[in-house]
């Protein structure tokens, strides 16, 4: 009963509320009616104050309105698209002038003596209205109307092109981001399956746990990572699960350290942004090591700034060469490109390639632009 009452109240409030402005602006017919109503009112009042006869002034404007509308819509829907927008300026000017003169002739030498003068205002509309001077003045007045309507048309056309350009740019950006993100998924899956394969060869008891964690990671990649932003907590849990898989794979051969600090709750980040650095530390840093290998992953959140430091040892030439390949190849370029697209002017990425260690430091502003 309470729900029904609330619904009725909502309908009542909606019925008495003002019309949505967006609906009005999207209704072309209503906009055109408002424009012409405003035009008739403005010039009816202006001309009425001049002749001191508002009734006759409004009647004249209403009678002339179909001719003026014909001129305006012919210009907007034929002359401007066919000539002006195609940069055929001379032809546009000639045809528009001829059209204005034709409409002016009909209004001055047909409409005025046959309808307006005898029926509407036999006293105020005198023979002076049939002079050449009056004809030129009426054509100039038509030019004002054409200029106003043409300016509105050009502004609308410019706005429509701007919207189309923005839509195309957004579509291109989304396609590029999907492509860059798609480059991460197969690479990660391939490495994890290799780890699982090595465990099954050794008939390790950790293989089922790897399958379970891999399932959770794939669920994140397929569903959560498809969003533009994900909770930072989820992204960090994803990183921790990945590290847990690598702990199982390497056992005691690699000293792995992971730390978190700061206010992580409530923060958002683009998905799969930190994985390449962590994955690189394992694949290119310690995959060939059997002793004295280490990896450090440190995550800090200070206000709205995320600071990620991923560091690993380089105990052999193979690891050094592999890191150089990552830095100069598609891996780091991929991450940099995603950062440029998603966090332009809101990030810094530093790589320190030392003799005995390799470190990546990422600083990211998590707040909205």
C-alpha positions as CSV (number, residue, x, y, z in Angstrom):
1,X,0.0,0.0,0.0
2,X,2.8,2.4,0.8
3,X,4.6,1.6,-2.4
4,X,1.5,2.4,-4.4
5,X,1.0,5.7,-2.6
6,X,4.6,6.7,-3.3
7,X,4.1,5.8,-7.0
8,X,1.0,8.0,-7.2
9,X,2.7,10.8,-5.5
10,X,5.6,10.5,-7.9
11,X,3.2,10.7,-10.9
12,X,1.5,13.7,-9.4
13,X,4.7,15.5,-8.9
14,X,5.8,14.7,-12.5
15,X,2.5,16.0,-13.8
16,X,2.9,19.3,-12.1
17,X,6.6,19.7,-12.8
18,X,7.9,21.9,-15.6
19,X,8.7,20.2,-19.0
20,X,12.1,18.8,-19.5
21,X,14.2,21.3,-21.4
22,X,16.1,18.6,-23.1
23,X,12.9,17.2,-24.6
24,X,12.0,20.7,-25.9
25,X,15.4,21.2,-27.5
26,X,15.2,17.8,-29.2
27,X,11.7,18.5,-30.7
28,X,12.5,20.2,-34.0
29,X,8.9,21.1,-34.9
30,X,8.4,22.8,-31.5
31,X,11.7,24.7,-31.9
32,X,10.7,26.0,-35.3
33,X,7.2,27.0,-34.1
34,X,8.8,28.9,-31.2
35,X,11.2,30.7,-33.6
36,X,8.5,31.9,-35.9
37,X,6.2,32.8,-33.0
38,X,9.0,34.9,-31.6
39,X,9.7,36.5,-35.0
40,X,6.0,37.5,-35.5
41,X,5.7,38.9,-32.0
42,X,8.9,40.9,-32.2
43,X,8.3,42.5,-35.6
44,X,4.6,42.8,-35.0
45,X,5.3,44.8,-31.9
46,X,8.0,46.8,-33.6
47,X,6.0,47.7,-36.7
48,X,2.8,48.2,-34.6
49,X,4.6,50.8,-32.5
50,X,5.8,52.5,-35.6
51,X,2.3,52.8,-37.3
52,X,0.4,52.9,-34.0
53,X,-1.7,50.0,-35.1
54,X,-0.8,46.6,-33.5
55,X,-3.7,44.7,-35.0
56,X,-2.8,45.5,-38.6
57,X,0.9,45.0,-37.9
58,X,0.3,41.5,-36.6
59,X,-2.1,40.7,-39.5
60,X,0.5,41.8,-42.0
61,X,3.2,39.7,-40.4
62,X,1.0,36.6,-40.4
63,X,0.0,37.0,-44.0
64,X,3.6,37.5,-45.1
65,X,4.8,34.7,-42.9
66,X,4.4,31.8,-45.5
67,X,6.4,33.7,-48.1
68,X,9.2,34.4,-45.6
69,X,9.2,30.8,-44.4
70,X,9.5,29.6,-48.0
71,X,12.5,31.8,-48.5
72,X,14.2,30.7,-45.2
73,X,13.6,26.9,-45.7
74,X,14.6,27.0,-49.4
75,X,17.8,28.7,-48.4
76,X,18.5,26.3,-45.4
77,X,17.6,23.0,-47.1
78,X,18.8,23.7,-50.7
79,X,20.9,26.7,-51.3
80,X,23.2,26.4,-48.3
81,X,23.9,22.6,-48.5
82,X,24.2,22.6,-52.3
83,X,26.3,25.8,-52.8
84,X,27.5,27.5,-49.6
85,X,28.8,24.4,-47.8
86,X,30.3,23.2,-51.1
87,X,32.2,26.5,-51.2
88,X,30.4,27.6,-54.4
89,X,30.0,31.1,-52.9
90,X,29.3,33.1,-56.1
91,X,26.5,30.8,-57.2
92,X,25.1,30.8,-53.7
93,X,25.0,34.6,-53.5
94,X,23.4,35.0,-57.0
95,X,20.7,32.4,-56.4
96,X,19.9,33.7,-52.9
97,X,19.6,37.3,-54.2
98,X,17.3,36.1,-57.0
99,X,15.2,34.2,-54.6
100,X,15.0,37.2,-52.2
101,X,14.0,39.4,-55.1
102,X,11.3,37.0,-56.3
103,X,9.8,36.7,-52.8
104,X,10.0,40.5,-52.4
105,X,8.2,41.0,-55.7
106,X,5.4,38.7,-54.7
107,X,5.0,40.4,-51.3
108,X,5.2,43.9,-52.7
109,X,3.4,43.8,-56.0
110,X,1.0,40.9,-55.5
111,X,0.3,40.4,-51.9
112,X,0.2,44.1,-50.9
113,X,-2.2,45.5,-53.5
114,X,-4.5,42.5,-53.9
115,X,-4.9,41.4,-50.2
116,X,-3.2,43.5,-47.6
117,X,-4.1,47.0,-48.9
118,X,-7.8,46.4,-49.6
119,X,-8.7,44.0,-46.8
120,X,-6.4,44.7,-43.9
121,X,-5.3,48.3,-43.8
122,X,-6.7,50.5,-46.6
123,X,-5.8,53.7,-44.8
124,X,-2.3,52.9,-43.4
125,X,-1.0,50.8,-46.4
126,X,-0.9,53.5,-49.0
127,X,0.5,53.6,-52.6
128,X,3.9,54.6,-51.2
129,X,4.4,50.9,-50.3
130,X,4.5,50.1,-54.1
131,X,7.6,52.3,-54.8
132,X,11.0,51.0,-55.8
133,X,12.5,52.4,-52.6
134,X,10.0,50.3,-50.6
135,X,10.9,47.2,-52.6
136,X,14.6,47.6,-52.0
137,X,13.9,48.2,-48.3
138,X,11.7,45.0,-48.1
139,X,14.4,43.0,-49.8
140,X,17.0,44.2,-47.2
141,X,14.6,43.3,-44.4
142,X,14.3,39.8,-45.9
143,X,18.1,39.7,-45.8
144,X,18.1,40.2,-42.1
145,X,15.8,37.3,-41.6
146,X,17.9,35.1,-44.0
147,X,21.1,36.1,-42.1
148,X,19.6,35.1,-38.7
149,X,18.3,31.8,-39.9
150,X,21.5,31.0,-41.8
151,X,23.6,31.8,-38.7
152,X,21.5,29.4,-36.7
153,X,21.8,26.7,-39.4
154,X,25.6,27.1,-39.6
155,X,26.0,27.0,-35.8
156,X,23.9,23.8,-35.7
157,X,25.9,22.3,-38.6
158,X,29.2,23.1,-36.8
159,X,27.9,21.6,-33.6
160,X,26.8,18.5,-35.3
161,X,30.2,18.1,-37.0
162,X,31.9,18.7,-33.6
163,X,29.8,16.0,-32.0
164,X,30.6,13.5,-34.9
165,X,34.3,14.3,-34.5
166,X,34.2,13.7,-30.8
167,X,32.2,10.4,-31.3
168,X,34.8,9.2,-33.8
169,X,37.7,10.1,-31.6
170,X,36.0,8.4,-28.6
171,X,35.4,5.3,-30.7
172,X,39.0,5.3,-31.9
173,X,40.2,5.7,-28.3
174,X,38.1,2.8,-27.0
175,X,39.2,0.6,-29.9
176,X,42.8,1.3,-29.2
177,X,42.4,0.7,-25.5
178,X,40.7,-2.6,-26.2
179,X,43.6,-3.6,-28.5
180,X,46.2,-2.6,-25.9
181,X,44.4,-4.4,-23.1
182,X,43.9,-7.5,-25.4
183,X,47.7,-7.7,-25.8
184,X,48.0,-8.3,-22.0
185,X,45.6,-11.1,-21.6
186,X,47.1,-13.8,-23.9
187,X,50.6,-13.0,-22.6
188,X,49.6,-13.5,-19.0
189,X,47.6,-16.6,-19.7
190,X,50.5,-18.2,-21.6
191,X,52.9,-17.6,-18.7
192,X,50.5,-19.0,-16.1
193,X,49.7,-22.1,-18.1
194,X,53.5,-22.6,-18.4
195,X,53.7,-22.5,-14.7
196,X,50.8,-25.0,-14.3
197,X,52.4,-27.3,-16.9
198,X,55.7,-27.4,-15.0
199,X,53.8,-28.3,-11.8
200,X,51.9,-31.1,-13.4
201,X,55.1,-32.5,-14.8
202,X,56.5,-32.7,-11.3
203,X,53.1,-34.0,-10.0
204,X,53.1,-31.2,-7.5
205,X,50.3,-31.1,-4.9
206,X,50.1,-27.3,-5.6
207,X,48.6,-27.9,-9.1
208,X,44.9,-27.8,-7.9
209,X,45.5,-24.6,-6.0
210,X,47.1,-23.1,-9.1
211,X,44.0,-24.1,-11.2
212,X,41.7,-22.5,-8.6
213,X,43.6,-19.2,-8.5
214,X,43.9,-19.2,-12.2
215,X,40.1,-19.5,-12.4
216,X,39.7,-16.5,-10.2
217,X,42.2,-14.5,-12.2
218,X,40.4,-15.4,-15.5
219,X,37.1,-14.4,-14.0
220,X,38.6,-11.0,-13.2
221,X,40.1,-10.6,-16.6
222,X,36.9,-11.6,-18.5
223,X,34.4,-9.6,-16.5
224,X,35.9,-7.0,-14.1
225,X,38.7,-5.9,-16.4
226,X,36.2,-5.2,-19.2
227,X,35.1,-2.1,-17.2
228,X,36.7,1.3,-17.7
229,X,37.5,1.5,-14.0
230,X,37.7,-1.1,-11.2
231,X,38.1,-0.8,-7.4
232,X,41.7,-0.5,-6.5
233,X,41.2,-3.2,-3.9
234,X,40.2,-5.7,-6.7
235,X,43.1,-4.8,-8.8
236,X,45.5,-5.3,-5.9
237,X,43.9,-8.6,-5.0
238,X,44.4,-9.6,-8.6
239,X,48.1,-8.7,-8.3
240,X,48.4,-10.7,-5.0
241,X,46.8,-13.7,-6.6
242,X,49.3,-13.5,-9.4
243,X,52.1,-13.3,-6.9
244,X,50.7,-16.3,-5.0
245,X,50.8,-18.3,-8.2
246,X,54.4,-17.4,-8.7
247,X,55.2,-18.3,-5.1
248,X,53.9,-21.7,-5.7
249,X,55.9,-22.0,-8.9
250,X,59.3,-20.8,-7.4
251,X,58.9,-22.0,-3.8
252,X,61.9,-21.0,-1.7
253,X,64.1,-20.2,-4.6
254,X,62.9,-16.5,-4.8
255,X,62.4,-14.1,-1.9
256,X,59.1,-12.3,-2.7
257,X,58.0,-9.3,-0.8
258,X,54.6,-7.5,-1.2
259,X,53.5,-4.6,0.9
260,X,50.5,-2.2,0.9
261,X,49.9,1.0,2.8
262,X,47.6,4.0,2.7
263,X,43.9,4.5,2.1
264,X,43.1,2.0,-0.6
265,X,39.4,1.6,0.0
266,X,37.1,3.6,-2.3
267,X,39.8,4.3,-4.9
268,X,39.3,3.4,-8.6
269,X,41.9,2.5,-11.3
270,X,42.0,1.4,-14.9
271,X,42.2,-2.4,-14.8
272,X,45.4,-4.4,-15.7
273,X,47.6,-1.3,-15.3
274,X,50.2,-2.7,-12.8
275,X,50.3,-6.3,-14.0
276,X,52.9,-5.9,-16.8
277,X,55.5,-4.6,-14.3
278,X,55.0,-7.4,-11.8
279,X,54.8,-10.0,-14.6
280,X,58.0,-8.6,-16.1
281,X,59.8,-8.9,-12.7
282,X,59.1,-12.6,-12.6
283,X,59.5,-13.4,-16.3
284,X,62.6,-11.3,-17.1
285,X,64.1,-11.0,-13.6
286,X,64.1,-14.3,-11.7
287,X,62.9,-17.0,-14.1
288,X,66.5,-18.2,-14.7
289,X,67.7,-17.8,-11.1
290,X,68.1,-20.7,-8.6
291,X,69.4,-18.8,-5.6
292,X,69.7,-15.2,-4.2
293,X,66.8,-14.1,-6.3
294,X,64.4,-11.5,-5.0
295,X,61.4,-9.3,-6.0
296,X,59.9,-6.4,-4.1
297,X,56.4,-5.0,-4.8
298,X,55.5,-1.9,-2.8
299,X,52.1,-0.1,-3.1
300,X,51.3,3.1,-1.4
301,X,48.3,5.4,-1.6
302,X,48.7,9.0,-0.4
303,X,45.5,11.0,-0.7
304,X,44.6,10.4,-4.3
305,X,48.1,9.5,-5.5
306,X,49.0,5.8,-6.1
307,X,52.7,5.0,-5.9
308,X,53.8,1.6,-7.1
309,X,57.4,0.3,-6.9
310,X,58.3,-3.0,-8.5
311,X,62.0,-4.0,-8.1
312,X,63.9,-7.2,-8.8
313,X,67.4,-8.5,-8.9
314,X,69.5,-9.0,-12.0
315,X,72.0,-11.7,-11.2
316,X,72.9,-12.8,-14.7
317,X,73.3,-11.4,-18.2
318,X,70.2,-13.2,-19.4
319,X,68.0,-11.2,-17.0
320,X,69.7,-8.0,-17.9
321,X,69.2,-8.6,-21.6
322,X,65.6,-9.7,-21.0
323,X,64.8,-6.5,-19.2
324,X,66.3,-4.4,-22.0
325,X,64.0,-6.3,-24.4
326,X,61.0,-5.4,-22.2
327,X,62.0,-1.8,-21.9
328,X,62.5,-1.3,-25.7
329,X,59.8,-3.7,-26.9
330,X,56.1,-3.8,-26.9
331,X,55.7,-4.4,-23.1
332,X,56.7,-1.0,-21.8
333,X,55.4,0.8,-24.9
334,X,52.0,-0.8,-24.3
335,X,51.8,0.4,-20.7
336,X,53.0,3.9,-21.6
337,X,50.4,4.2,-24.3
338,X,47.6,3.1,-22.0
339,X,48.8,5.6,-19.4
340,X,48.8,8.4,-22.0
341,X,45.3,7.6,-23.1
342,X,43.8,7.1,-19.7
343,X,45.9,9.3,-17.4
344,X,47.3,12.1,-19.6
345,X,49.3,14.6,-17.5
346,X,48.4,12.6,-14.4
347,X,51.1,10.0,-14.2
348,X,54.9,9.6,-14.1
349,X,56.7,6.4,-15.0
350,X,60.4,6.0,-14.2
351,X,62.6,3.0,-15.0
352,X,65.9,2.4,-13.2
353,X,68.1,-0.2,-15.0
354,X,71.0,-0.7,-12.6
355,X,73.8,-3.2,-12.7
356,X,72.3,-5.5,-10.1
357,X,68.7,-4.5,-10.0
358,X,65.8,-3.4,-12.2
359,X,63.1,-1.1,-10.8
360,X,59.9,0.5,-12.2
361,X,58.2,3.4,-10.3
362,X,54.7,4.4,-11.2
363,X,53.0,7.5,-9.7
364,X,49.3,7.8,-10.7
365,X,46.7,10.4,-9.7
366,X,43.6,8.4,-9.1
367,X,41.2,11.4,-8.8
368,X,38.9,12.3,-11.7
369,X,40.0,15.0,-14.1
